[in-house]
């Protein structure tokens, strides 16, 4: 049984995204203030614990490059410019989905 990396629901798919979330991609860049996905929240929490991209990738079963892409998306969504600012933000205010 796998969990969808966008919504966190369990699904019997062999893909990483459940059927409900699969059709939601619009192809645009995320903007400031958009809600974080389940996977982005997981990554934020690991960044706040001081994990490196390689460690995050290993723990979540992702390539290091994929983690870097997530980081850029997260930075744009929450309005920070680096992982230190993100870690401080998560540690002080938490992460809102």
KOLGUBA-393642 format. One record per residue (C-alpha): x, y, z. Coordinates in steps of 0.001 Angstrom, whole numbers. Layout:
BEGIN
site u->X&v->Y&w->Z
...
//
This chain:
BEGIN
site u->0&v->0&w->0
site u->1388&v->3399&w->-992
site u->424&v->6913&w->-29
site u->-128&v->9695&w->-2521
site u->2658&v->12292&w->-2265
site u->215&v->15138&w->-2953
site u->-2651&v->14429&w->-568
site u->-1271&v->11657&w->1670
site u->-4196&v->9277&w->1128
site u->-3517&v->5574&w->780
site u->-4030&v->4174&w->-2703
site u->-3473&v->871&w->-4460
site u->-1763&v->2525&w->-7416
site u->1807&v->1713&w->-8387
site u->2285&v->5391&w->-9143
site u->3185&v->8090&w->-6653
site u->-5&v->10110&w->-7200
site u->-3566&v->8892&w->-6571
site u->-6147&v->9095&w->-9394
site u->-7900&v->12096&w->-7780
site u->-4699&v->14159&w->-7697
site u->-3322&v->12995&w->-11029
site u->-5463&v->15322&w->-13147
site u->-4829&v->18449&w->-11068
site u->-1534&v->19589&w->-12691
site u->-1969&v->22908&w->-14456
site u->1643&v->23492&w->-15530
site u->2077&v->26888&w->-13861
site u->4666&v->27993&w->-11345
site u->3474&v->28035&w->-7727
site u->2864&v->31474&w->-6294
site u->3316&v->32943&w->-2850
site u->555&v->31892&w->-496
site u->-485&v->28684&w->-2260
site u->-1035&v->25754&w->111
site u->1702&v->23163&w->462
site u->1126&v->19569&w->-620
site u->1498&v->16654&w->1776
site u->4940&v->15833&w->340
site u->6088&v->19459&w->603
site u->5063&v->19493&w->4262
site u->7073&v->16315&w->4836
site u->10115&v->17955&w->3245
site u->9669&v->21156&w->5288
site u->9606&v->19158&w->8512
site u->12789&v->17298&w->7537
site u->14522&v->20580&w->6620
site u->13576&v->21951&w->10050
site u->15297&v->18902&w->11582
site u->18504&v->19813&w->9703
site u->18407&v->17052&w->7089
site u->20371&v->17461&w->3846
site u->18709&v->17008&w->445
site u->20420&v->13639&w->51
site u->19108&v->12484&w->3445
site u->15603&v->13748&w->2673
site u->15666&v->11912&w->-642
site u->16789&v->8683&w->995
site u->14142&v->8907&w->3716
site u->11296&v->9692&w->1297
site u->12458&v->7512&w->-1598
site u->13189&v->10446&w->-3920
site u->16169&v->11421&w->-6039
site u->18257&v->14296&w->-4702
site u->17355&v->16357&w->-7785
site u->13658&v->15848&w->-7095
site u->14153&v->17134&w->-3561
site u->15886&v->20224&w->-5000
site u->12881&v->20849&w->-7262
site u->10552&v->20546&w->-4281
site u->12719&v->22970&w->-2324
site u->12466&v->25614&w->-5047
site u->8698&v->25170&w->-5192
site u->8418&v->25414&w->-1402
site u->10601&v->28556&w->-1320
site u->8288&v->30272&w->-3837
site u->5135&v->29208&w->-1995
site u->6186&v->30363&w->1474
site u->8260&v->33374&w->404
site u->11718&v->32413&w->1643
site u->15005&v->32375&w->-249
site u->16973&v->29573&w->1428
site u->16673&v->26459&w->3588
site u->17800&v->28276&w->6733
site u->14901&v->30721&w->6480
site u->12566&v->27801&w->5779
site u->13849&v->25883&w->8802
site u->13384&v->28881&w->11081
site u->9885&v->29510&w->9685
site u->8846&v->25901&w->10256
site u->10388&v->25799&w->13722
site u->8678&v->29009&w->14858
site u->5330&v->28998&w->13042
site u->4896&v->25426&w->11844
site u->3753&v->24416&w->8367
site u->247&v->25072&w->7064
site u->-1185&v->22792&w->4399
//
